């Protein structure tokens, strides 16, 4: 029997079978023996084969080839990865400039990882209703930065619904991963799109101005509530909020191509193997100096180069 993994609670997987019903599944231990260095060898969005037992539960016996996935380094086990979702059409990264503040380093690391697996990303700046004039100006500067690089940005307020209508056409017929730091409002956005989802939300921690986890597992939520999940073509993948985004399995020489503007200027470098850190005739360094490449983006690139030394992996990212 075949199906789609629509929920992962850590120990159990809910599979929507091609025949209609959902089945709670576990994985065979031999998945961990196949060289999959991952904390979750099966991810939401995976197509799988299952074998049902007499108790009505099942074992996942095979994972079909993935067309893509979004992956990050596991915080606790730095030599392992954590797959956020598989087989997605696009991703929405929800960011906030306050309560909590999403760092540009986090944004850039997510974008680079998505570029590596050819997953289009939209940036959604939430909580515009909370912004002071100075914070609104800062958000506008960030929007300008990322739109100049080539990413489509939206400014919204999930609380009052402002700006969310513009997202509806993007979600139609797509499997969309929704990601971001804890507390940026992912659950509130999903509740706006899918009222029957009734996802829990939480206040921001006053002590640290950071988000508190309300989503504790990954889940695919059908957007077409009037249809059965089996016939839905539009899905949102809700994922737990993440504090850091460590990059995984990226080669130094490939990293340049995951930053769109750095890649464009790199074609003019004197040396084909230029790392854009110190070499003479480096067009990227000249572009940073001339402000054609934002300093924050270049610093994110350098921090990811730094990741290549496993001993320098830092949780803050």
C-alpha positions as a Markdown table, in Angstrom:
| # | Residue | x | y | z |
|---|---|---|---|---|
| 1 | Unk | 0.0 | 0.0 | 0.0 |
| 2 | Unk | 1.2 | 3.5 | -0.9 |
| 3 | Unk | 0.6 | 6.9 | 0.6 |
| 4 | Unk | 1.6 | 10.4 | 1.6 |
| 5 | Unk | 3.2 | 11.2 | 5.0 |
| 6 | Unk | 1.0 | 14.1 | 6.4 |
| 7 | Unk | 2.2 | 14.2 | 10.0 |
| 8 | Unk | 5.3 | 13.4 | 11.9 |
| 9 | Unk | 5.2 | 13.4 | 15.7 |
| 10 | Unk | 8.7 | 12.1 | 16.2 |
| 11 | Unk | 7.8 | 8.5 | 16.9 |
| 12 | Unk | 4.7 | 8.0 | 14.8 |
| 13 | Unk | 3.9 | 9.0 | 11.2 |
| 14 | Unk | 0.4 | 9.6 | 9.8 |
| 15 | Unk | 0.1 | 8.3 | 6.3 |
| 16 | Unk | -2.8 | 9.3 | 4.0 |
| 17 | Unk | -3.1 | 6.2 | 1.8 |
| 18 | Unk | -4.0 | 6.4 | -1.8 |
| 19 | Unk | -7.1 | 4.4 | -1.0 |
| 20 | Unk | -8.4 | 7.1 | 1.3 |
| 21 | Unk | -8.0 | 6.3 | 5.0 |
| 22 | Unk | -5.1 | 7.5 | 7.2 |
| 23 | Unk | -2.9 | 5.0 | 9.0 |
| 24 | Unk | -0.5 | 5.5 | 11.9 |
| 25 | Unk | 2.9 | 4.1 | 11.1 |
| 26 | Unk | 6.3 | 3.5 | 12.5 |
| 27 | Unk | 9.5 | 2.9 | 10.6 |
| 28 | Unk | 11.6 | -0.2 | 10.4 |
| 29 | Unk | 14.9 | 0.1 | 12.2 |
| 30 | Unk | 16.9 | -0.6 | 9.0 |
| 31 | Unk | 16.1 | 2.9 | 7.7 |
| 32 | Unk | 18.7 | 4.1 | 10.1 |
| 33 | Unk | 21.3 | 1.7 | 8.6 |
| 34 | Unk | 21.2 | 3.1 | 5.1 |
| 35 | Unk | 23.6 | 6.0 | 5.6 |
| 36 | Unk | 20.8 | 8.5 | 6.1 |
| 37 | Unk | 22.5 | 10.9 | 8.6 |
| 38 | Unk | 19.2 | 12.4 | 9.7 |
| 39 | Unk | 17.2 | 12.7 | 12.9 |
| 40 | Unk | 14.1 | 12.0 | 10.8 |
| 41 | Unk | 14.7 | 9.6 | 7.9 |
| 42 | Unk | 11.0 | 9.9 | 7.0 |
| 43 | Unk | 9.7 | 13.5 | 6.5 |
| 44 | Unk | 6.3 | 15.1 | 6.0 |
| 45 | Unk | 5.7 | 15.2 | 2.3 |
| 46 | Unk | 7.4 | 11.8 | 1.6 |
| 47 | Unk | 5.7 | 9.3 | -0.6 |
| 48 | Unk | 6.0 | 5.9 | 1.1 |
| 49 | Unk | 5.1 | 2.2 | 0.9 |
| 50 | Unk | 3.5 | 0.8 | 4.1 |
| 51 | Unk | 2.6 | -2.7 | 5.4 |
| 52 | Unk | -0.5 | -2.8 | 7.6 |
| 53 | Unk | -0.5 | -5.2 | 10.6 |
| 54 | Unk | -3.4 | -6.9 | 12.4 |
| 55 | Unk | -3.7 | -4.1 | 15.0 |
| 56 | Unk | -4.5 | -1.5 | 12.3 |
| 57 | Unk | -1.2 | 0.3 | 12.5 |
| 58 | Unk | 1.6 | -0.2 | 10.0 |
| 59 | Unk | 5.3 | -0.1 | 9.2 |
| 60 | Unk | 6.8 | 2.2 | 6.6 |
| 61 | Unk | 8.8 | -0.2 | 4.4 |
| 62 | Unk | 10.1 | 2.1 | 1.6 |
| 63 | Unk | 10.5 | 5.8 | 0.8 |
| 64 | Unk | 10.0 | 6.8 | -2.8 |
| 65 | Unk | 12.6 | 9.1 | -4.4 |
| 66 | Unk | 12.3 | 12.7 | -3.4 |
| 67 | Unk | 12.2 | 15.5 | -6.0 |
| 68 | Unk | 13.5 | 17.9 | -3.3 |
| 69 | Unk | 13.6 | 18.7 | 0.4 |
| 70 | Unk | 14.5 | 21.4 | 2.8 |
| 71 | Unk | 17.2 | 20.3 | 5.2 |
| 72 | Unk | 19.1 | 21.9 | 8.1 |
| 73 | Unk | 21.8 | 20.8 | 10.5 |
| 74 | Unk | 20.5 | 19.3 | 13.6 |
| 75 | Unk | 21.2 | 21.6 | 16.6 |
| 76 | Unk | 21.9 | 18.8 | 19.0 |
| 77 | Unk | 23.7 | 16.5 | 16.7 |
| 78 | Unk | 25.8 | 18.7 | 14.4 |
| 79 | Unk | 26.9 | 15.9 | 12.2 |
| 80 | Unk | 23.3 | 14.9 | 11.5 |
| 81 | Unk | 20.6 | 16.7 | 9.5 |
| 82 | Unk | 16.9 | 17.4 | 10.1 |
| 83 | Unk | 14.6 | 17.4 | 7.1 |
| 84 | Unk | 11.9 | 20.0 | 7.5 |
| 85 | Unk | 9.8 | 18.6 | 4.6 |
| 86 | Unk | 10.0 | 16.8 | 1.3 |
| 87 | Unk | 8.5 | 17.1 | -2.2 |
| 88 | Unk | 7.4 | 20.8 | -1.8 |
| 89 | Unk | 6.5 | 23.2 | -4.6 |
| 90 | Unk | 7.6 | 26.3 | -2.7 |
| 91 | Unk | 8.3 | 27.7 | 0.7 |
| 92 | Unk | 7.1 | 30.7 | 2.6 |
| 93 | Unk | 9.5 | 32.1 | 5.2 |
| 94 | Unk | 7.7 | 34.1 | 7.8 |
| 95 | Unk | 9.9 | 36.8 | 9.4 |
| 96 | Unk | 9.3 | 39.6 | 11.8 |
| 97 | Unk | 11.4 | 42.7 | 12.5 |
| 98 | Unk | 10.2 | 42.8 | 16.1 |
| 99 | Unk | 8.7 | 40.5 | 18.8 |
| 100 | Unk | 10.8 | 38.5 | 17.9 |
| 101 | Unk | 13.4 | 39.9 | 15.5 |
| 102 | Unk | 14.4 | 37.6 | 12.7 |
| 103 | Unk | 18.1 | 38.0 | 11.9 |
| 104 | Unk | 19.2 | 38.5 | 8.3 |
| 105 | Unk | 21.7 | 35.6 | 8.9 |
| 106 | Unk | 18.8 | 33.3 | 9.6 |
| 107 | Unk | 16.9 | 34.5 | 6.5 |
| 108 | Unk | 20.0 | 34.2 | 4.3 |
| 109 | Unk | 20.8 | 30.7 | 5.5 |
| 110 | Unk | 17.2 | 29.5 | 4.8 |
| 111 | Unk | 17.2 | 31.1 | 1.3 |
| 112 | Unk | 20.6 | 29.5 | 0.5 |
| 113 | Unk | 19.4 | 26.1 | 1.6 |
| 114 | Unk | 16.3 | 26.5 | -0.5 |
| 115 | Unk | 18.3 | 27.6 | -3.5 |
| 116 | Unk | 20.5 | 24.4 | -3.1 |
| 117 | Unk | 17.4 | 22.2 | -3.5 |
| 118 | Unk | 15.7 | 24.5 | -6.1 |
| 119 | Unk | 12.7 | 25.4 | -3.9 |
| 120 | Unk | 11.3 | 28.9 | -4.6 |
| 121 | Unk | 10.8 | 31.0 | -1.5 |
| 122 | Unk | 8.6 | 34.0 | -0.7 |
| 123 | Unk | 9.3 | 36.2 | 2.3 |
| 124 | Unk | 6.3 | 37.2 | 4.4 |
| 125 | Unk | 7.0 | 40.0 | 6.8 |
| 126 | Unk | 4.4 | 39.6 | 9.6 |
| 127 | Unk | 3.2 | 41.8 | 12.5 |
| 128 | Unk | 3.2 | 45.0 | 10.5 |
| 129 | Unk | 0.4 | 46.2 | 12.8 |
| 130 | Unk | 2.9 | 46.3 | 15.7 |
| 131 | Unk | 5.6 | 48.4 | 14.0 |
| 132 | Unk | 6.8 | 51.8 | 15.1 |
| 133 | Unk | 7.7 | 54.3 | 12.4 |
| 134 | Unk | 11.4 | 53.4 | 12.8 |
| 135 | Unk | 10.6 | 49.7 | 12.6 |
| 136 | Unk | 8.4 | 50.1 | 9.6 |
| 137 | Unk | 11.2 | 52.0 | 7.9 |
| 138 | Unk | 13.6 | 49.1 | 8.7 |
| 139 | Unk | 11.2 | 46.6 | 7.4 |
| 140 | Unk | 10.8 | 48.6 | 4.1 |
| 141 | Unk | 14.6 | 48.5 | 3.8 |
| 142 | Unk | 14.7 | 44.8 | 4.3 |
| 143 | Unk | 11.9 | 44.3 | 1.7 |
| 144 | Unk | 13.9 | 46.4 | -0.8 |
| 145 | Unk | 17.1 | 44.5 | -0.1 |
| 146 | Unk | 15.5 | 41.0 | -0.8 |
| 147 | Unk | 13.4 | 42.2 | -3.7 |
| 148 | Unk | 16.5 | 43.6 | -5.3 |
| 149 | Unk | 18.2 | 40.2 | -4.9 |
| 150 | Unk | 15.2 | 38.6 | -6.5 |
| 151 | Unk | 12.8 | 37.4 | -3.8 |
| 152 | Unk | 9.1 | 38.4 | -3.7 |
| 153 | Unk | 8.2 | 39.9 | -0.4 |
| 154 | Unk | 4.8 | 40.5 | 1.3 |
| 155 | Unk | 4.0 | 42.7 | 4.3 |
| 156 | Unk | 1.1 | 41.3 | 6.3 |
| 157 | Unk | -0.7 | 41.3 | 9.7 |
| 158 | Unk | -2.0 | 37.8 | 10.5 |
| 159 | Unk | -3.9 | 39.2 | 13.5 |
| 160 | Unk | -6.1 | 41.6 | 11.4 |
| 161 | Unk | -5.7 | 39.8 | 8.0 |
| 162 | Unk | -4.1 | 42.8 | 6.3 |
| 163 | Unk | -2.2 | 41.7 | 3.2 |
| 164 | Unk | -3.0 | 38.0 | 3.4 |
| 165 | Unk | -5.3 | 38.1 | 0.3 |
| 166 | Unk | -2.2 | 38.5 | -1.9 |
| 167 | Unk | -1.0 | 35.1 | -0.8 |
| 168 | Unk | -4.1 | 33.1 | -1.8 |
| 169 | Unk | -3.2 | 32.8 | -5.5 |
| 170 | Unk | 0.3 | 31.6 | -4.7 |
| 171 | Unk | -1.0 | 28.7 | -2.6 |
| 172 | Unk | -3.6 | 27.4 | -5.1 |
| 173 | Unk | -2.6 | 23.9 | -6.3 |
| 174 | Unk | 0.7 | 24.0 | -4.5 |
| 175 | Unk | 2.4 | 22.2 | -1.6 |
| 176 | Unk | 3.8 | 25.0 | 0.5 |
| 177 | Unk | 6.2 | 24.7 | 3.4 |
| 178 | Unk | 5.7 | 27.4 | 6.1 |
| 179 | Unk | 8.7 | 28.0 | 8.2 |
| 180 | Unk | 10.3 | 30.6 | 10.5 |
| 181 | Unk | 11.5 | 31.3 | 14.0 |
| 182 | Unk | 9.2 | 30.5 | 16.9 |
| 183 | Unk | 6.7 | 33.3 | 17.6 |
| 184 | Unk | 6.6 | 34.9 | 14.1 |
| 185 | Unk | 3.0 | 34.0 | 13.6 |
| 186 | Unk | 2.9 | 30.9 | 11.4 |
| 187 | Unk | 0.0 | 29.3 | 13.3 |
| 188 | Unk | -2.0 | 32.5 | 13.2 |
| 189 | Unk | -1.5 | 32.7 | 9.4 |
| 190 | Unk | -2.6 | 29.1 | 9.0 |
| 191 | Unk | -5.7 | 29.7 | 11.1 |
| 192 | Unk | -6.5 | 32.6 | 8.8 |
| 193 | Unk | -6.2 | 30.3 | 5.7 |
| 194 | Unk | -7.7 | 27.2 | 7.3 |
| 195 | Unk | -10.1 | 28.2 | 10.1 |
| 196 | Unk | -10.9 | 24.5 | 10.9 |
| 197 | Unk | -7.2 | 23.9 | 11.6 |
| 198 | Unk | -7.5 | 25.6 | 15.1 |
| 199 | Unk | -3.8 | 25.6 | 15.7 |
| 200 | Unk | -2.6 | 26.8 | 19.1 |
| 201 | Unk | -0.9 | 30.2 | 19.3 |
| 202 | Unk | 1.1 | 31.7 | 22.2 |
| 203 | Unk | 2.1 | 35.1 | 23.4 |
| 204 | Unk | 5.7 | 36.2 | 23.0 |
| 205 | Unk | 8.0 | 35.6 | 26.0 |
| 206 | Unk | 8.4 | 39.0 | 27.6 |
| 207 | Unk | 11.6 | 38.0 | 29.3 |
| 208 | Unk | 13.6 | 37.4 | 26.1 |
| 209 | Unk | 11.2 | 38.8 | 23.4 |
| 210 | Unk | 11.4 | 35.5 | 21.7 |
| 211 | Unk | 8.8 | 33.0 | 20.5 |
| 212 | Unk | 7.5 | 30.0 | 22.4 |
| 213 | Unk | 7.0 | 26.8 | 20.6 |
| 214 | Unk | 3.3 | 26.0 | 20.0 |
| 215 | Unk | 3.7 | 23.6 | 17.1 |
| 216 | Unk | 5.6 | 20.6 | 18.3 |
| 217 | Unk | 5.4 | 18.4 | 15.2 |
| 218 | Unk | 5.3 | 18.8 | 11.4 |
| 219 | Unk | 1.9 | 18.4 | 9.6 |
| 220 | Unk | 0.4 | 18.8 | 6.1 |
| 221 | Unk | -2.9 | 20.8 | 6.3 |
| 222 | Unk | -5.2 | 20.7 | 3.3 |
| 223 | Unk | -6.4 | 24.2 | 2.2 |
| 224 | Unk | -9.5 | 23.0 | 0.5 |
| 225 | Unk | -11.6 | 22.3 | 3.6 |
| 226 | Unk | -14.7 | 21.5 | 1.7 |
| 227 | Unk | -13.0 | 18.5 | 0.0 |
| 228 | Unk | -11.5 | 15.4 | 1.6 |
| 229 | Unk | -7.8 | 15.5 | 2.1 |
| 230 | Unk | -7.4 | 12.8 | -0.6 |
| 231 | Unk | -8.6 | 15.2 | -3.3 |
| 232 | Unk | -6.9 | 18.3 | -2.0 |
| 233 | Unk | -4.2 | 19.8 | -4.4 |
| 234 | Unk | -3.3 | 22.7 | -2.1 |
| 235 | Unk | -1.4 | 22.0 | 1.2 |
| 236 | Unk | 0.3 | 24.0 | 3.8 |
| 237 | Unk | 3.1 | 22.3 | 5.7 |
| 238 | Unk | 3.2 | 23.6 | 9.3 |
| 239 | Unk | 6.6 | 23.0 | 11.0 |
| 240 | Unk | 7.8 | 23.7 | 14.5 |
| 241 | Unk | 9.5 | 27.1 | 14.9 |
| 242 | Unk | 13.3 | 26.9 | 14.6 |
| 243 | Unk | 15.8 | 29.1 | 16.4 |
| 244 | Unk | 18.8 | 28.4 | 14.1 |
| 245 | Unk | 19.5 | 27.2 | 10.6 |
| 246 | Unk | 22.8 | 25.4 | 10.3 |
| 247 | Unk | 23.6 | 24.5 | 6.7 |
| 248 | Unk | 24.3 | 20.8 | 5.8 |
| 249 | Unk | 26.1 | 19.1 | 3.0 |
| 250 | Unk | 27.1 | 22.2 | 1.1 |
| 251 | Unk | 30.5 | 22.3 | -0.6 |
| 252 | Unk | 32.5 | 25.5 | -0.4 |
| 253 | Unk | 32.7 | 25.8 | -4.1 |
| 254 | Unk | 29.0 | 25.5 | -4.5 |
| 255 | Unk | 28.0 | 28.1 | -1.9 |
| 256 | Unk | 28.5 | 31.0 | -4.2 |
| 257 | Unk | 25.7 | 29.9 | -6.5 |
| 258 | Unk | 23.2 | 29.9 | -3.6 |
| 259 | Unk | 23.5 | 33.6 | -3.2 |
| 260 | Unk | 22.0 | 35.1 | -6.4 |
| 261 | Unk | 23.8 | 38.4 | -6.5 |
| 262 | Unk | 27.1 | 37.0 | -5.4 |
| 263 | Unk | 26.9 | 34.4 | -8.1 |
| 264 | Unk | 26.3 | 37.1 | -10.7 |
| 265 | Unk | 29.4 | 39.1 | -9.7 |
| 266 | Unk | 31.5 | 36.0 | -9.3 |
| 267 | Unk | 31.5 | 35.5 | -13.0 |
| 268 | Unk | 33.8 | 38.5 | -13.3 |
| 269 | Unk | 36.4 | 37.3 | -10.8 |
| 270 | Unk | 40.0 | 36.9 | -11.9 |
| 271 | Unk | 40.2 | 33.3 | -10.6 |
| 272 | Unk | 37.6 | 30.7 | -11.3 |
| 273 | Unk | 38.1 | 29.1 | -7.9 |
| 274 | Unk | 37.8 | 32.4 | -6.1 |
| 275 | Unk | 36.4 | 32.2 | -2.6 |
| 276 | Unk | 35.6 | 35.9 | -2.5 |
| 277 | Unk | 37.4 | 36.4 | 0.8 |
| 278 | Unk | 40.9 | 37.7 | 0.0 |
| 279 | Unk | 41.8 | 37.0 | -3.6 |
| 280 | Unk | 43.1 | 39.8 | -5.9 |
| 281 | Unk | 40.8 | 40.7 | -8.8 |
| 282 | Unk | 37.7 | 39.5 | -6.9 |
| 283 | Unk | 34.6 | 41.1 | -8.4 |
| 284 | Unk | 32.5 | 40.1 | -5.4 |
| 285 | Unk | 34.7 | 42.0 | -2.9 |
| 286 | Unk | 34.6 | 45.0 | -5.2 |
| 287 | Unk | 30.8 | 44.8 | -5.4 |
| 288 | Unk | 30.6 | 44.7 | -1.6 |
| 289 | Unk | 32.9 | 47.7 | -1.3 |
| 290 | Unk | 30.7 | 49.6 | -3.9 |
| 291 | Unk | 27.5 | 48.5 | -2.1 |
| 292 | Unk | 26.1 | 46.5 | -5.0 |
| 293 | Unk | 26.1 | 43.5 | -2.6 |
| 294 | Unk | 24.6 | 44.2 | 0.8 |
| 295 | Unk | 27.1 | 43.8 | 3.7 |
| 296 | Unk | 24.6 | 41.7 | 5.6 |
| 297 | Unk | 24.3 | 39.2 | 2.7 |
| 298 | Unk | 28.1 | 39.0 | 2.4 |
| 299 | Unk | 28.5 | 38.4 | 6.1 |
| 300 | Unk | 25.9 | 35.6 | 5.9 |
| 301 | Unk | 28.0 | 34.1 | 3.0 |
| 302 | Unk | 31.1 | 34.2 | 5.2 |
| 303 | Unk | 29.4 | 32.6 | 8.1 |
| 304 | Unk | 28.3 | 29.7 | 5.9 |
| 305 | Unk | 31.9 | 29.3 | 4.6 |
| 306 | Unk | 32.8 | 29.1 | 8.3 |
| 307 | Unk | 30.4 | 26.2 | 8.8 |
| 308 | Unk | 32.7 | 24.1 | 6.6 |
| 309 | Unk | 34.8 | 23.6 | 9.7 |
| 310 | Unk | 32.5 | 21.3 | 11.7 |
| 311 | Unk | 34.1 | 22.5 | 15.0 |
| 312 | Unk | 33.0 | 26.1 | 14.3 |
| 313 | Unk | 29.3 | 25.3 | 14.0 |
| 314 | Unk | 27.4 | 27.8 | 16.2 |
| 315 | Unk | 23.9 | 27.3 | 17.5 |
| 316 | Unk | 23.1 | 30.9 | 17.3 |
| 317 | Unk | 22.8 | 30.5 | 13.5 |
